[in-house]
Amino acid sequence: MSGAPTREVARRTFAAEFNDASYTFKESDDERAPVYLLLPTGERANRVFIVGTLTEKEDVGEDSEYWRGRVVDPNGDTFFVYAGQYQPDAAAMLRELEAPKYVAIAGKPRTYEMDDGTVNVSLRPESITVVNEATRDRWVVETAERTLERIATFDDDSNRYAAMAKEQYDQPIGSYRDAAIRALESLDTGGESSDGTSEELSDGGVSDEADGESETPLQ
């Protein structure tokens, strides 16, 4: 029996919900235990998988390269992505890419507190892949499905993460249903790639078994 650690599931979420998430927690006192971001729809996320439009990127580092990218989802909401010397492959991609471009990113959420006490969340990428419009559209459909599934079980008494979300957040749950529906309605049925890239995509090498979910891979 292998003792190799399994990679955490990469959750799918739209930017509106991701940016509203501010509470992080561990499920054990082990120093190396994973840190989870609590999504307002009642799910834990140690890793996140997004697909959107890289609209701009900038080197905001002082002593060394530290790239910030803005990735916009179909609702016009923004994921902020940061990559530096500890994410060399992702940093190299941000350095080389010319916006706008469809990208798929798997990574870990990171929270940081501002001077005024508000908590912002960003994504530290493990991988960045250029994809086409058809791949982006499939991600939109799957992310909407996952979001609506979480909302459907939000009031289930056995859903411990939903109970945590109710304690930590006061955002109306219906706003995330509206975001999912808007994203679906925004889809262009054309589905043609503007840059000729392949439609094949995996969320950072996460298999169905490692995910622990009944997911349809983007491939």
VENQUIRA-V237732 format. One record per helix or strand. SS is the DSSP state (2 for helix, 1 for strand). FROM is the first residue (numbers start at 1). TO is the last residue. If there is no record, write none. Layout:
# VENQUIRA-V237732
ss | from | to
SS | FROM | TO
SS | FROM | TO
This chain:
# VENQUIRA-V237732
ss | from | to
1 | 10 | 12
2 | 15 | 20
1 | 24 | 25
1 | 36 | 39
1 | 43 | 45
1 | 47 | 59
1 | 67 | 72
1 | 78 | 83
2 | 88 | 96
1 | 101 | 113
1 | 119 | 130
2 | 133 | 152
2 | 160 | 168
2 | 174 | 185
2 | 208 | 211
